[in-house]
């Protein structure tokens, strides 16, 4: 379960009766979209249905039966969310908006590059500063994934930006190959790999282009800077980065 501070109220009015439940705001939105696959118990603040959640008052059981054909709270809670409205305070809305704003910046930074700077990643500070110059505002009631395209459309007149992936070949010396390759292969999609006769490991990784600096940090950290890397653009155009 979640804490009361994390929960919002979902309210349904039916048959002259009010029904309220306390739920995580993102989970409530997912339930309304029929896109919730997690355990309901993990996203509610109380395994109960209220007439007034702030006072802890409960509706009569006969009204639960009449409206929902059951008195079982765990069966009623999703119905209240789907059929009702999500009530949030100004403070909750502001907190949700700030949280989603940070998530959006992270999502864009992870995937975006600057096409005018040889596809170099944009620092998160640059993304955030550019976004502040636009009219785009994060909707706290919508999932971040659904807002990325609109945010990119707003950013393009301000900074050169596009979403891309990068493919990098990395050769790890034998002294580091055992532990380093295990860390590197977790960074993205391993396109191919090969163990060399000298014990070194060669892998080709594809991952979001905005993570290039993080990738090189991981490679250097686990190989003491002795690995060799190449950005693979196509068979005839290979850029080297050591």
N, C-alpha and C positions, 0 to 999 in steps of 0.2 A: 504494500500500500504506500501511498504518498502522504506527505504532511498536509495539514489544512492550509498552510501558507502557499503550497504549490497548486492547490486545487481551485477550479472555477465552478460555478453553479450552472448546471443545465436544468432548465425549468420547462415543464409542460403543464398547460392548463386545459383540462378536459372534464366534461360532465359537471361543471361548476366547482371543480376541485383542482388544487395546485399540487404538483408533484415535483420535487427537487432532488437532485443527486449531486455529489461532489466528485469531480473528475479532473484529471490532467488535461489542460487545454488542447495540446496537440493530439492527444488520444481522442478527445471528444470530436475534433475535426475529422480525424481518420474514421471514427465510427460513423459519423454523418455521411461520409463519402463511401461507406461500405468498403473501406480499405484498411481495416484493423485486423491484424493477425496475432497480436500479442495476448498475454494473459490479462483478462479484465481486472483481476484482483490486484495486479501490479500498478494500475493507473487510476485507482479510485482512493478517496480518503476515508470512505466509510462504506461498509457492506450493508447499506440501508437506503431506504427511500423516505424522504421527508416531505411534510407539508410546508415547513419553513425551516430550511437547513440552519439558518443563523440562530434560531431558538431551539433547534433539535426536536420540533414538533413533528409527529408522524400522522399521515392520513389514516382514516379508518380502513380496516382490512377489507370490509365489504366494498369500498370504493376501488381498492386495488384489484379485487376480483372482477369488478364490473368493467373497469377500463382496460386491464391487461390480461384478464382470464387467468391470473395467478397472483399469489402473494409472495412469491420467491423473489427477493431483491435482485439477485444476480441475473434473473431473467428480465426484470423490469428496467434495470438501470440502462441497458443499451436502447430500449424503446423510448425512454424519456429523452435520451440524447438525440436519437434519430428524429423523433417527432416534435421535440421541443426546441427551445432557443438556448444558446450559450450566453450566460450572463457574466460579464467581466467588469471589474471596477476600472477607474481611470489609471490607478497604480498598476493593476495587473496588465492592462493594455500596454502601458508604457514599458513595463518589464518584458512582456512578450515581444514587443517591437524591437527593443534593444537586443534581445537574445537572437531574434531572427536576422537582425541587421548584421550581427557578428558572424552568424552562420553563412549568410549570403556572401560577405566579404571573403570568408574562408573558402567557400565553394568556387568563387570566381578566381581567387588567387591560385588555387590548386590547378585550375585548368587553363588559365589565360596566359597569352604571351603578347609581346610587342612586335608586330610584323615589321616595324621600321628599324628595329634594333636586333636584327638577325634572330628573331623569335626568342629573345631573352625574356625571362619571367618578369611579371610586374610585381613589385613589392606590395604587400597588403596596404601599407600606408598610402601608396599612390592610388590604389583602387578606391580606398575610402575617401581620399581627398577629392578625386574626380567625381565620385558619386555625389558628394556634397554640393558640387557645382550644377547638378542636374535637378529636375523637378521630381525625380523618382523617390518614392517613399515606400518603405517595406510595409506590407499589409500583415499585421500580426495574426490575422485569422486565416491566412493562406499558407500552405506549405512552401518552404524555401525553393524546392525544386520547380514549382510552378511560377516563380518570380524571376528566375535567372535570365530567361530570354528578354523580358522587359527591361531588366537592369542593364543587360548588354546593349540593347537598342538605345538606352539613355546614355550609356558611356561612350559609344562610338564617335559621337560628334566632339567629345572632350579629349579622348586619348585614343591612339591606335591600339586596337585590341581584337583578339580573336581567340576562340577556344581551339586547342590542338593537342595532339599527342606527339611524343618524341620516342624514337627508337635508338637505344644506346648499346653499343657493344663494349663489354668490359673484360679485361684479362687480369686475373688475380694471380700473383706469384704463388708458388707451391707452399711457401712458409705460412701463408694466410688463407689458402684456398678452402680448407675444411670449414672453418668458422665463418669466413667472410661471405662465401657464396650462399650460405644459408640465410644470412641477413639480406643480401642483395636480391635474392629471388623472391623475397616477400614484398618487394617494393612495387611490383607491378606484374605484368604478364610476361612470363619467360617464353620467348619465341623459340629459342634453341639454346643448347649448351653443349660443351665438349670439354672433356678432360684431355690435356696435352700429355705427351710422353714425359715431359719434365715435371709433371705433377701440378702444373698450373691449371686454372679453370677459366674457360671462356664462356660467357653467357651474353645473350642478346635480350634486352629488356625493353618493353614498351609500357609507358606510363604517362599520366597527364603532364603536359609540357611545363606547367607552372611549378612542378616539383623538381625541376632539374637541379637547382642549388641544393635542395635537401638530399637528392640522390647522390651528388658528388660528395657531400658531407659524410654520408653513410659509407660510401666506398673508401674515402680517405681515412675515416676513423678506424675502419676494420682492416686496413691494409698498410697503415702507417704512411699513406701517401704514395705507395709503390705500385699501385694498380695503373693500368693504361685503359683509357676510354676513348671511344669514337662515337660521335653522333652520326647515325646512318640516315641519310635523306633519300638516296636511291643508289643504284649500283654504280653510277658514274659520278656521283657527287657526295663525297664523304669528308666531313669536317672532323678534325682531331681536337680532343681536349684532354690534357693530361692532368 
